Amino acid sequence: MDLNERLRKIEEDLSSKSEAIKRRLHETLSQDDRRMAEAFEKSGAGAVAVNPAVAAAMPRPDLVSARVDLSSAATLRMLDGLMESAFEVGRHLGGSMQAYPTTYCETPREYAQPILAGMPMPDAQREQVLRQMEATAGQDPPAGLLTSLGVHIPGVGCFINGWRIGQIRNLSPREVFRVPEASAQVLATAAHEKWGHGFIAELTACGKEKQSVQLGMNHLAAAFGLRTVDTPAHARLAQQWEILFHSSHYVEEGFATWVERYLVESMADQHPHGKTLLRHAPTFEVEAIAKALSRLPNGGPCVHQLGALFSPQAPLSVDGIHAALQRLIAAAEDLDGAFAQAVGMPAPYAIGYCLMDAIARRHGPKCVPYAVATACNIQYDLAGVSNQDLREYVETHPSLNVNTRLALQMYFRSETLDDVRTFLKRAREELGLASPKT
């Protein structure tokens, strides 16, 4: 047998083995969905395997029905494995979220209770809110927090609203894992919440500081329109949350949307319902956004500002980048709901995704989480700083604005893609952005 024939034989053997591995993986993932559905059917009304960290956030065990810990499911383990193998989070950031719980909730109460558990409100008020949510849950769409498909609760875990995912498709929560379209949405939501919002909250300096003063619960209260205890301390925290929300929202939602797409895209070839998965993980391009907005009667200013930030006519200074980003954010806010109708999602998700994509193209996708960690590598002394000073800092100092710190990293190119250490070194030396622990 000559050399060419031997090489052909080796190539055929490798191809055959690859297909066999892929078939076994498809079978494993399909069986995993079936096992999950069967677990629901056998569970009755009893509680199922709730992670201890999750249980600690639920001080009223009499309200628990059937939350299910998805953390050990094959698809969730694959997500975690992809995140670690693609980005080496443990190696570069000295921490991991693989053990961080992801919990599937079957009823409105199960989903709402852990969100409300950490809110500064009397137990009687908390129970009243839960009862009101249950009473209005039959509306379509439901009100308040029940419209969300998932949520990350800082320091506690990721929760999936299986009740709402089923309601959208006229399925019971226990039928969700038998329908590819619905189970794909569970997976995409988990990627968005755990490895998007969870990554920032649990593994970055800014996220950890927000947790230290319970700013995350103020975020959830504001996001879902929940009224909590009115005290001077709470009012101060609520204002701090608002200030930091506007200076970091594009990073938060942009990264969660980008990493959701990245992980789902990476899984698509190996998953039995890969094409279905991709439909639940949106992707955006600057040119497509500009084209969609140009059709709006008042979309011109936002289109202009998109070009000023992503395709500037001349190199921008640090102050120029900060100003261009603030003008773009203001122009998108002026469009209000029309932006989401035209583009498919609100501006922080779509434009934030484009910021991440630009960094991936210039430095390699492996550098994106570290660009985010660098943008969030800042502490404000939230326990001591006045809100007036905090507002001035993030509005007038580019190096103290998380959105701007991320955008700055679009403006240089790496000679070697996916070289995390060199990328961080250049961000530190050329932009003055301190690197996270690596």
Helices and strands as residue ranges (DSSP letters): H 3-43, H 52-55, G 61-63, E 68-69, H 74-87, H 89-93, E 102-105, H 108-117, H 123-136, G 144-147, E 150-153, E 157-161, H 162-168, G 176-178, H 180-190, I 191-197, H 198-203, H 205-212, H 215-223, H 232-268, H 274-279, H 286-294, H 300-310, H 318-335, H 337-343, H 347-363, G 365-367, H 368-375, H 387-396, G 398-400, H 402-408, H 420-431
